Amino acid sequence: MASKRLNNLWKRLNRDPTMKFLYSEFLREYKNLNRMEEITNCNLSNDDGYFLPHQGVLRPSSITTKLRVVFDASAKTTTGYSLNDLLCAGGVLQDDLFSILTRFRKHQYAFTADISKMFRQIEINHSQRKYLKILWKEGPEENVKVFALKTVTYGTTSAPFLATRTLQQLAKDERENFPIASKVLLEDFYMDGCLSGASDINQFMALKKELGELLLRGGMTLH
C-alpha cells in the first residue's frame, strides 16, 4: 500500500518540478534535523510494523514552509486496519478551552504564545518507531529507502495525548525549580497554546521568563 502510494506520488511530482523540489527539501530537512532515521536492514517483503503513506500539502501563502509533508496514519493495510484504528486516543488531560479563556480574561496583563513545532520536539521510544516507517526515494528511478520517524507524528490518533502528557510531566518534574511556570503549564495550556498572564507587570515579566526556561528543560521554545 505504501509502495503503491509512493509510486503514485512520484507520478505527480514529475509533473510539478516545484513541488518535487519542495517535497525533497522537506524530507531532507526532516532527516537533517534528526526527526527520522534510515533503516538499512529492513526487508520490505517480510517486516513487521507499519508503513505510513505520505503526501504533500502546498501552502503558497506561508512565509516559512511552502509545502508540508503529511503522514497518513489512517491508510488501511491488507489486514483491513490502519495504524489509527489500533492506537488508543488517551484521555483529556487539559482544562476545557472555556475555563482557560475565562481565567485568561481576568488578568490585568495577558499574553498568548505557542510551543514551536511541539510534536516534533517529543521523541518516540525506539522500540515503537517500527510503527512509524515511511518509504522514500530521491527520484523515480532511485532505490527505495526505509526511514523511521523519531518523534510524535501529527495525524496519529495518540499524538495529542502524548504531547499534553509530556507537557504535564515536564511541569511536575520541574515544579520545585519553576513553581509559577509549572502551574501555568498545567492549567493555562490548550494543546500547544498558552493563554496566561499576571496581575502586575513585574509578575508578568517574571512569568514569561520562567515559562521559557521551564520549556527549554524539555527542549521546547515559545513563539
DAPEKA-V21790 format. One record per residue. N is the residue number from 1. SS is DSSP state (helix for helix, strand for strand, loop for the rest). PSI is psi in radians with two decimals (NA if undefined). Layout:
n ss psi
N SS PSI
N SS PSI
This chain:
n ss psi
1 loop -0.86
2 helix -0.62
3 helix -0.74
4 helix -0.73
5 helix -0.64
6 helix -0.75
7 helix -0.72
8 helix -0.64
9 helix -0.76
10 helix -0.51
11 helix -0.69
12 helix -0.76
13 helix -0.64
14 helix -0.39
15 helix -0.18
16 loop 1.54
17 helix -0.63
18 helix -0.80
19 helix -0.65
20 helix -0.76
21 helix -0.83
22 helix -0.67
23 helix -0.84
24 helix -0.70
25 helix -0.69
26 helix -0.85
27 helix -0.54
28 helix -0.75
29 helix -0.68
30 helix -0.75
31 helix -0.77
32 helix -0.53
33 loop 0.11
34 loop 0.57
35 loop -0.14
36 strand 2.72
37 strand 2.52
38 strand 2.44
39 strand 1.99
40 loop -0.27
41 loop 0.63
42 loop 2.20
43 loop 1.87
44 loop -0.50
45 loop -0.24
46 loop 1.33
47 loop 2.36
48 loop 3.08
49 loop -2.63
50 loop 2.45
51 strand 2.17
52 loop 2.04
53 strand 2.82
54 strand 2.79
55 strand 2.85
56 strand 2.46
57 strand 1.99
58 strand 2.39
59 loop 1.36
60 loop -0.53
61 loop -0.19
62 loop 2.39
63 loop -0.62
64 loop -0.97
65 loop 1.84
66 loop -0.42
67 strand 2.39
68 strand 2.30
69 strand 2.22
70 strand 2.27
71 strand 2.25
72 strand 1.61
73 loop 0.00
74 loop 0.02
75 loop 2.22
76 loop 2.49
77 loop -3.03
78 loop -0.25
79 loop -0.25
80 loop 0.00
81 loop 2.62
82 loop 2.98
83 helix -0.74
84 helix -0.49
85 helix -0.48
86 helix -0.21
87 loop 2.54
88 loop 2.40
89 loop -0.47
90 loop 2.98
91 loop 3.04
92 loop 2.12
93 loop -0.46
94 loop 2.79
95 loop 2.74
96 loop 2.71
97 helix -0.61
98 helix -0.78
99 helix -0.72
100 helix -0.75
101 helix -0.64
102 helix -0.79
103 helix -0.68
104 helix -0.68
105 loop -0.22
106 loop -0.23
107 loop 2.45
108 loop -0.69
109 strand 2.16
110 strand 2.75
111 strand 2.72
112 strand 2.61
113 strand 2.79
114 strand 2.60
115 strand 2.20
116 loop 2.09
117 loop 0.96
118 loop -0.86
119 helix -0.70
120 helix -0.14
121 helix -0.07
122 loop 2.01
123 strand 2.55
124 loop 2.46
125 loop 2.41
126 helix -0.64
127 helix -0.31
128 helix -0.07
129 helix -0.28
130 helix -0.27
131 helix 0.03
132 loop 0.75
133 strand 2.61
134 strand 2.75
135 strand 2.45
136 strand 2.63
137 loop 2.61
138 loop -0.20
139 loop 2.85
140 loop -0.46
141 loop 0.03
142 loop 2.82
143 loop 2.51
144 loop 2.33
145 strand 2.66
146 strand 2.29
147 strand 2.67
148 strand 2.24
149 strand 2.40
150 loop -0.16
151 strand 2.92
152 loop 2.30
153 loop 2.16
154 loop 2.36
155 loop -0.21
156 loop 2.53
157 loop -0.64
158 loop -0.12
159 helix -0.85
160 helix -0.73
161 helix -0.80
162 helix -0.70
163 helix -0.83
164 helix -0.59
165 helix -0.66
166 helix -0.77
167 helix -0.76
168 helix -0.63
169 helix -0.69
170 helix -0.76
171 helix -0.74
172 helix -0.68
173 helix -0.58
174 loop 0.30
175 loop -0.71
176 loop -0.60
177 loop -0.55
178 loop 1.25
179 helix -0.70
180 helix -0.83
181 helix -0.61
182 helix -0.62
183 helix -0.73
184 helix -0.74
185 helix -0.57
186 helix -0.54
187 helix -0.42
188 loop 0.33
189 strand 2.40
190 strand 1.86
191 loop -2.10
192 loop 0.06
193 strand 2.38
194 strand 2.31
195 strand 1.79
196 strand -3.03
197 strand -2.90
198 strand 2.99
199 loop -0.36
200 loop 2.90
201 helix -0.60
202 helix -0.78
203 helix -0.66
204 helix -0.86
205 helix -0.67
206 helix -0.69
207 helix -0.82
208 helix -0.73
209 helix -0.80
210 helix -0.69
211 helix -0.71
212 helix -0.72
213 helix -0.66
214 helix -0.83
215 helix -0.55
216 helix -0.51
217 helix -0.45
218 loop 0.19
219 loop 0.43
220 loop 2.71
221 loop 2.65
222 strand 2.63
223 loop NA
